[in-house]
Amino acid sequence: MPDERDRDQQPENDADRRRRRAQFLRELHEAKALRERVQPRRARAARMRQAMRMRTFRW
């Protein structure tokens, strides 16, 4: 019965996917923080551009 095996492994796969996603997001956040420390002017300009994008965004 392959259906039962697939169903049994699905939660483990979801947990692995969530774990990998969480790890990726942690590393992404760390990389962004490092970039801000290394290039504060460029990071500030990027934040200002993002803020302008959000102000002009229409729901």
Buried (B, 14 or more C-beta within 10 A) or exposed (E): EEEEEEEEEEEEEEEEEEEEEEEEEEEEEEEEEEEBEEEEEEBEEBEEEEEEEEEEEEE
